[in-house]
Amino acid sequence: MARPHQDARREARTVTDTPPPTPAPRFEPLTVPKASDVLAAEVRERILSGEFDEGTALPPERQLVEQTGLSRATVREALRVLEVERLVEIRPGRGGGAFVRRPGRDSLASTVRLVIRGQRIRLEALHETREAIEPACAALAARRRTDSDLAELDAAHAELVGAGTDVPRFLRANIRWHNAVARAGDNELLIGFMGALSQSIHASTDLAQFLDAGIRRLTAHAHARVTEAIRARDAAAAHRRMSRHVCGFARAATEVDGRELVALPEAED
């Protein structure tokens, strides 16, 4: 006959050996995309993959409703999303509708400008970015430039020199010349970035600080030297001269304290 303490040990062992209950399956909350976002994503992918050419007319709204099984409001919302992204153009009236637009350099420049303004990117950061990419633009321009590129560089330079004391005109010509260098490099991404950077730096710079005739003279001289290197297809010289120019400009723009100008360095090889 088992003793009472033995029975207690046996009971305790039986309880201990019982496996714990299996926890019930658990799921995290799911986020289901909106139907309009799903439709916009499909159309966006077909545009970006090249399936739809520039100017292709999408099916009329009524047909999109029938083909997708979505409501008219959902289809309209998807088209509005694509219109904001500048991937479709909505044309009103007879013969109108939604037409495909392929994103280009203007779209890139617009997006970069929005990011710069929305994030309030520091002027110093804009100059640092310019110093990093614009000498590369000049080197590419020296390798790839055409006669029409040289004509545009010369026209922009002539406008800059002829601006005289008209500072806004001088700065517009300055932007035109720098963008012409980027276009001569024939790299779509760099063209878009430079377009946004030039406009943003222009908008963030106090025009009154550039009334000094010496600054304008040195800027014109630097442009002429870079253009010479591009004309000669000397990529190394174009890179070196542009680097010196933009670094000097950045130093002058950031070190001005409102009372005196920091002179740009003389252009050298």
C-alpha positions in Angstrom: 0.0 0.0 0.0 1.4 3.4 -1.1 2.1 5.9 1.6 0.4 9.3 1.5 3.6 11.2 0.7 4.3 8.9 -2.3 0.9 9.5 -3.7 1.5 13.3 -3.4 4.8 13.0 -5.3 3.1 10.9 -8.1 0.3 13.5 -8.4 2.8 16.3 -8.6 4.8 14.6 -11.2 1.7 13.9 -13.3 0.8 17.6 -13.2 4.3 18.7 -14.1 4.5 16.4 -17.1 1.4 17.8 -18.7 2.4 20.0 -21.7 1.2 23.6 -21.5 -1.8 24.4 -23.7 -1.0 25.5 -27.3 -1.7 29.3 -27.7 -4.4 30.2 -30.0 -3.3 31.5 -33.5 -3.0 35.3 -33.6 -3.0 37.7 -36.5 -1.8 41.3 -36.8 -4.2 43.9 -38.2 -4.1 44.0 -42.0 -3.9 47.2 -44.1 -5.9 46.8 -47.2 -5.0 49.2 -50.0 -7.7 51.4 -51.4 -9.1 50.2 -54.7 -8.1 53.6 -56.3 -4.5 53.1 -55.3 -4.5 49.6 -56.7 -5.8 50.8 -60.1 -3.4 53.8 -60.1 -0.5 51.4 -59.3 -1.4 49.2 -62.3 -1.7 52.1 -64.7 1.5 53.6 -63.4 3.5 50.4 -63.9 2.2 50.0 -67.5 3.2 53.6 -68.3 6.7 53.3 -66.7 7.3 49.9 -68.3 6.8 51.4 -71.7 3.6 49.5 -72.5 1.8 52.8 -73.1 3.5 55.3 -75.3 3.5 59.1 -74.8 0.1 60.5 -75.8 -1.8 57.2 -75.6 -5.4 57.7 -74.7 -6.6 55.6 -71.8 -10.1 54.0 -72.1 -12.9 56.5 -71.4 -14.1 56.6 -67.8 -17.2 54.6 -68.5 -15.1 51.8 -70.1 -12.7 51.8 -67.2 -15.6 51.3 -64.8 -16.9 48.4 -66.9 -13.4 46.8 -67.4 -12.3 47.0 -63.8 -15.6 46.5 -62.0 -14.8 49.6 -59.8 -17.1 52.5 -59.1 -16.9 55.7 -61.2 -15.7 57.6 -58.1 -12.8 55.1 -57.6 -11.8 55.4 -61.2 -11.8 59.2 -61.0 -9.7 59.1 -57.9 -7.1 56.9 -59.5 -6.9 59.2 -62.5 -6.5 62.2 -60.2 -3.6 60.5 -58.5 -1.9 59.9 -61.8 -2.6 63.4 -62.9 -0.9 64.8 -59.8 2.1 62.6 -60.5 2.1 64.0 -64.1 1.8 60.6 -65.6 -1.5 61.4 -67.3 -3.0 64.6 -68.7 -6.7 65.1 -68.3 -8.2 67.0 -71.3 -11.7 68.3 -70.9 -14.4 68.6 -73.6 -15.2 66.6 -76.7 -12.3 64.5 -77.7 -10.8 64.8 -74.2 -10.0 62.1 -71.6 -6.9 60.8 -69.9 -3.7 60.7 -72.0 -0.4 59.2 -71.1 2.6 61.4 -70.2 6.0 59.9 -69.8 8.0 61.6 -67.0 10.9 63.7 -68.2 13.5 66.1 -66.9 10.9 68.7 -66.0 9.2 66.2 -63.8 12.4 65.4 -62.0 13.3 69.1 -61.6 9.9 69.9 -60.2 10.0 67.0 -57.7 13.5 68.0 -56.5 12.5 71.6 -56.1 9.4 70.5 -54.0 11.7 68.4 -51.8 14.1 71.2 -51.4 11.4 73.7 -50.4 9.3 71.2 -48.4 12.3 70.0 -46.3 13.8 73.5 -46.1 17.1 72.2 -47.3 20.0 74.5 -46.1 21.6 76.7 -48.7 25.0 75.2 -47.6 23.7 71.7 -48.5 22.5 73.0 -51.9 26.0 74.3 -52.6 27.6 71.1 -51.5 25.4 69.1 -53.9 26.3 71.5 -56.7 30.0 71.2 -56.0 29.7 67.4 -56.1 27.9 67.1 -59.4 28.5 70.2 -61.6 32.2 69.5 -62.3 31.1 66.1 -63.5 28.5 67.9 -65.8 31.3 70.0 -67.3 33.5 67.0 -67.9 30.6 65.2 -69.7 29.9 68.3 -71.7 33.5 68.4 -72.9 33.1 64.8 -74.1 29.7 65.0 -75.6 29.0 68.6 -76.7 27.7 69.4 -80.1 27.9 72.6 -82.1 24.4 73.6 -81.0 25.5 73.1 -77.4 28.5 75.5 -77.9 26.2 78.0 -79.6 23.9 78.0 -76.5 26.8 78.4 -74.1 28.1 81.3 -76.2 24.7 82.9 -76.3 24.2 82.6 -72.5 27.7 84.0 -71.9 27.0 86.9 -74.2 23.8 87.7 -72.3 25.6 87.5 -69.0 28.4 89.9 -70.1 25.8 92.2 -71.7 23.7 92.4 -68.5 25.8 95.3 -67.2 24.4 96.5 -63.9 21.1 94.7 -64.4 21.6 92.1 -61.6 18.4 90.0 -62.2 19.3 89.7 -65.9 22.8 88.7 -65.0 21.6 86.0 -62.7 19.1 84.7 -65.2 21.9 84.4 -67.8 24.0 82.7 -65.1 21.4 80.0 -64.6 21.0 79.7 -68.4 24.7 79.1 -68.8 25.0 76.5 -66.0 21.9 74.6 -67.3 23.4 74.7 -70.8 26.5 73.0 -69.5 24.4 70.3 -68.0 22.4 69.8 -71.2 25.6 69.5 -73.2 26.6 66.6 -70.9 23.5 64.8 -72.2 22.6 63.0 -68.9 18.9 63.3 -68.1 19.3 62.9 -64.4 22.1 65.5 -64.1 20.1 67.9 -66.3 17.1 67.5 -64.0 19.1 67.9 -60.8 21.0 71.0 -62.1 17.7 72.6 -63.2 16.3 72.3 -59.7 19.6 73.2 -58.0 20.1 76.3 -60.1 16.6 77.6 -59.5 16.7 76.8 -55.7 20.1 78.5 -55.2 18.9 81.5 -57.2 15.8 81.8 -55.1 17.8 81.4 -51.8 20.4 84.0 -52.7 20.2 87.7 -51.8 20.4 89.5 -55.2 21.8 92.6 -53.5 24.9 90.7 -52.6 25.8 90.4 -56.3 25.8 94.1 -57.2 29.6 94.1 -57.0 31.1 94.5 -60.5 34.2 92.5 -59.5 32.0 89.5 -58.7 30.3 89.7 -62.1 33.6 90.1 -63.9 35.2 87.1 -62.2 32.1 85.0 -62.9 32.1 85.9 -66.6 35.8 85.0 -66.8 35.3 81.7 -65.1 32.5 80.8 -67.5 34.7 81.7 -70.5 37.4 79.4 -69.2 35.1 76.5 -68.7 33.6 77.0 -72.1 37.1 77.0 -73.6 37.7 73.6 -72.1 34.4 72.2 -73.3 35.0 73.6 -76.8 38.5 71.9 -76.8 37.0 68.6 -75.5 39.3 68.8 -72.5 37.3 67.0 -69.9 39.9 67.2 -67.1 40.3 71.0 -67.5 36.5 71.5 -67.7 36.1 69.5 -64.5 38.9 71.4 -62.7 37.8 74.8 -63.8 34.1 74.2 -63.0 35.1 72.9 -59.6 37.1 76.0 -58.8 34.3 78.2 -60.0 31.4 76.6 -58.1 33.5 76.2 -54.9 34.5 79.9 -55.1 30.9 81.0 -55.7 29.7 78.9 -52.7 32.3 80.4 -50.4 31.3 83.9 -51.5 27.6 83.2 -51.0 27.9 81.7 -47.6 30.6 84.0 -46.1 28.9 87.3 -46.9 27.9 88.9 -43.7 25.7 91.6 -45.1 28.5 94.3 -44.9 31.1 93.1 -47.3 31.5 90.6 -50.1 34.1 87.8 -50.1 35.8 88.0 -53.5 35.6 85.0 -55.8 39.1 83.5 -56.5 40.7 84.3 -59.8 40.2 81.6 -62.3 43.3 79.4 -62.9 44.0 76.1 -64.6 
